[in-house]
């Protein structure tokens, strides 16, 4: 994966909305969790863009995202709850690409992916 070019608008949003007033990795992770939780408009459909060891989803599979998962967030991992095979489970947000999302949902997920790639 190539590192994306610096996006000044996105960088400013991250610094002024998401990680503002954070002094530790834990605080920054909670800032990301709050931002993602506030801006994702549940439920929405998403497509798996990569297989991951910690998730049963396969590339190309579409799932119904219904909320945030409860595991403690980190600066490298946020989980969302999806409906999968008649049950709900948490999968990494990094693994998903929204299908026909609202503008807020699209921006928040793109911000998270950008953060991880930078």
C-alpha positions in Angstrom: 0.0 0.0 0.0 1.4 3.4 -0.9 1.3 6.3 1.5 -1.3 8.9 0.4 -0.3 12.4 -0.4 -0.7 14.9 2.4 -4.3 16.3 2.4 -4.2 19.6 4.2 -7.9 19.9 4.7 -8.1 16.4 6.2 -5.0 17.1 8.3 -6.6 20.2 9.8 -9.8 18.3 10.5 -7.8 15.6 12.3 -5.9 18.2 14.4 -8.8 20.5 15.2 -11.7 18.0 15.7 -10.3 14.6 16.4 -7.0 14.7 18.2 -7.3 18.3 19.6 -6.4 18.5 23.3 -5.0 15.0 23.4 -1.8 14.3 25.3 -1.5 10.5 25.0 -2.2 7.8 22.6 -5.1 6.6 24.7 -6.7 10.1 24.5 -6.2 10.3 20.8 -7.7 6.9 20.3 -10.8 8.0 22.3 -11.0 11.1 20.1 -11.1 8.9 17.0 -13.7 6.7 18.6 -15.9 9.7 19.5 -15.5 11.2 16.0 -16.3 8.0 14.2 -19.3 7.3 16.5 -20.6 10.8 15.9 -20.3 10.9 12.2 -21.1 7.4 11.0 -24.8 7.2 10.1 -25.9 3.7 11.1 -27.0 1.5 9.6 -25.2 1.4 6.3 -23.9 -1.2 3.8 -20.2 -1.8 3.4 -17.9 -4.0 1.3 -14.9 -5.9 2.6 -11.9 -4.6 0.8 -9.3 -6.9 2.4 -9.3 -10.1 4.3 -7.9 -9.9 7.9 -6.8 -12.6 10.3 -9.1 -11.2 13.1 -12.2 -11.2 10.9 -14.2 -13.8 9.1 -15.2 -11.5 6.2 -13.9 -12.3 2.7 -12.8 -9.7 0.1 -15.9 -8.4 -1.8 -18.4 -9.6 0.8 -21.1 -7.0 1.7 -22.3 -6.5 5.2 -24.8 -4.4 7.1 -23.0 -2.1 9.6 -25.2 -1.4 12.6 -23.0 0.4 15.2 -19.7 0.8 17.0 -18.2 -2.2 18.8 -17.3 -1.9 22.5 -13.6 -3.0 22.5 -11.2 -0.4 23.6 -10.1 1.7 20.6 -6.4 2.1 19.7 -4.7 4.4 17.2 -4.4 1.5 14.8 -7.8 -0.3 15.3 -11.4 0.6 15.6 -14.2 -2.0 15.4 -17.7 -1.7 14.1 -20.6 -4.1 14.6 -21.9 -5.9 11.5 -24.7 -8.3 10.9 -23.1 -11.5 9.5 -24.5 -15.0 9.1 -27.5 -14.3 11.4 -25.5 -12.8 14.2 -23.6 -9.6 15.1 -19.9 -9.3 15.5 -17.2 -6.7 15.5 -14.8 -6.2 12.6 -12.1 -3.7 11.9 -13.4 -0.5 10.3 -10.2 -0.5 8.2 -11.4 -3.6 6.5 -14.6 -1.9 5.1 -15.5 0.5 2.4 -19.0 2.0 2.6 -21.5 1.3 -0.3 -23.5 4.5 -1.2 -22.8 6.2 2.1 -24.0 9.5 3.5 -21.5 12.3 3.1 -20.6 12.3 6.8 -20.2 8.5 6.9 -18.0 8.6 3.8 -15.8 11.5 5.2 -15.3 9.8 8.6 -14.3 6.5 7.1 -12.0 8.1 4.6 -10.4 10.2 7.4 -9.8 6.9 9.4 -8.3 5.2 6.4 -6.1 8.2 5.7 -4.9 8.3 9.3 -3.9 4.7 9.2 -2.1 5.0 5.8 -0.1 8.1 6.9 
